[in-house]
Structure formats: structure tokens, C-alpha cells
Amino acid sequence: MSTATLEADRALQKKLCEIITSKTGIQLPENKRTMIEGRLRKRVRALGIRDLHTYLQMVMKEGMLETELPQIINVMTTNKTDFFREDAHFDYLVRNILPTHPKAQTFKVWSAASSSGEEAYTTAMVLNEHGKRSAGFNFSIVGTDLSTEMVRKARKGIYTPEEIVDVPDDMRALYLEEGHDSVGRQLTRVVKQLRDRVGFAQMNLMDKAYPVEKMMDVVFLRNVLIYFDDATQRRVVSSVTDHLKPGGYLFVGHSETSVAADPRLVQKAAAVFRKEA
Ligand SMILES: C[S@@+](CC[C@H](N)C(=O)[O-])C[C@H]1O[C@@H](n2cnc3c(N)ncnc32)[C@H](O)[C@@H]1O
């Protein structure tokens, strides 16, 4: 490939990254070029296209951007998550939040960057166990994510053996069922009883208004703010805080504590914030 073509491709790729950032908030700086190209090539392979050059021409020059963008976002997002990730939050929930919750009110939780669903299903396991000890306790959980692929996976609730390693044995016995795929590989599915308690939807935290309920008891906004610039972090924290009830809690990732700077939030523990009335 000639130097001129290479430079033209780089310019197209840079423009594409700027569009992705403006739509998703995800920062894609020049120094991540290798990662960005690797992720775009995934899409190139999936489409059976010859090379990245051809793909960039199609997307940026031949009017395919609008239809391709959701797929590009799917490959460009980092979806790493685990069951019982940063489990101090679940301990805090059980020890400090649930005991004070009035039973007559449904306990409402939003997993605001739910990826493939592990965070929301972990919460469902913990809340369902609480319900066994506290008659009349009711809860609802919604998970939202930018990636349509992750929302699809979350709704299925099917995981590989590697993906469930952090689920404690007692929870595994109660809430996961073993199965196999069509070629005999072992897979595990969250039991229907739990899947029915959790809803998933595609949603962009960059949107002006969020189509989820206000008055949440707990919002998990974990390990997503790190991908945004300072101004976007502040705006997203503020918009998400609007969806907490007074006295509700915001959980952020343990590396994101300094970002939860909304004046309505008071820090209660590591990466735990309470919205003051
Ligand atoms: C690293 S995962 C974190 C998942 C989970 N919260 C956890 O802590 O394990 C980050 C998720 O944020 C999602 N995400 C990135 N930008 C987003 C945006 N603008 N709106 C909604 N979700 C977004 C990605 O698709 C990805 O699934």
C-alpha cells in the first residue's frame, strides 16, 4: 500500500473515531490506534471484506456509516465484566442498604452499563436471597448498555464455564443451570426464575434523557466512566444522579471514585455514594 493511501486511511479512521467519540463518549486517542484497528478488523472479518482499507472506504465514502455504526460500536466497546465483580458493593448492599429499606416499596436497581448482564444477575441473586430472609421484600432490576450485542447476550443469560468462575458454589446451585451448546460445549444459564426478574435494554449514557425510571434505590455505574473525558463524566454522573431517589445509592468502579463529584452525592464508603435529600 502506498504512503499516500496509508495516510488517507489514517485520516478516514481518525474521522470515524471522532464520530464514535461524539456519539458514545468513548475516548479513542491516536495512541490506541493498534487496539482500534484490531477491533475494526474484527468487523472486517465478520463481513468477509478484503481489508480495512476497503471497509473504511465503504463506511466513510459510500454512505454505509449509519447502518454500520451500531456494529462498529459493538466491536469498539470494552465489555469486560464478571459475576460478583468488586464484591464489596454487594456486601455494602446487604449490610447497610437493604436493612433500612421499607418493605412496602419495591427495591429498584439500575445497572447502567450492564455489559453482558453479570452485574445485574449478581444483584438479582443477592436480592433474591435477601427476600428469603425478609418476607414481603420485592425488587426490580433493569440493565442498560450501549452495545446491542451485549444486551442480546445479557437477555439470554448464557455463560461459559470461564465466565461463571466467580459465582460462589451455593449461588451456583441455586441460580445457574448446566447445559450444552449444539456441539457439546458446556454452558450455564441463569435460571428462568431469576432471568424473569431482570430486564435489559439498549441505552446510550450520552443521551439527553434516559428512558428508565427515576427514584432508583441503587444505581451501578461501574467501570464505564473511565472511558469518558472529564466533562462527559460530570454530565453522566449528574444525569444518573437525577434517577436516584433521595437517600438512594450510586456505586462507581473502585478506580472511578474521584469522578463522582455531583454536589448531591456524599461518599459513604469506597466507591459508594448516597444522594442526599
Ligand atoms: C467494562 S464494561 C463494565 C460492565 C460492568 N458495569 C462492570 O463493572 O463489570 C463497560 C460497559 O460500558 C458500556 N458503555 C460504554 N459507553 C457507553 C455509553 N455511552 N452508554 C452506555 N453504555 C456504555 C460498554 O458497552 C460496556 O459494556
The ligand as an ORCA input file, in Angstrom:
! r2SCAN-3c Opt
* xyz 0 1
  C     -16.082     -2.534     31.162
  S     -17.814     -2.734     30.951
  C     -18.380     -2.597     32.617
  C     -19.502     -3.559     32.919
  C     -19.972     -3.571     34.369
  N     -20.569     -2.318     34.744
  C     -18.847     -3.918     35.301
  O     -18.366     -3.058     36.037
  O     -18.426     -5.081     35.299
  C     -18.248     -1.141     30.256
  C     -19.577     -1.157     29.525
  O     -19.970      0.195     29.287
  C     -20.657      0.230     28.063
  N     -20.659      1.614     27.563
  C     -19.634      2.324     27.038
  N     -20.049      3.540     26.662
  C     -21.369      3.613     26.961
  C     -22.366      4.605     26.787
  N     -22.094      5.777     26.218
  N     -23.620      4.325     27.199
  C     -23.921      3.130     27.768
  N     -23.023      2.147     27.952
  C     -21.762      2.387     27.545
  C     -19.891     -0.736     27.173
  O     -20.669     -1.201     26.096
  C     -19.506     -1.833     28.164
  O     -20.383     -2.927     28.103
*
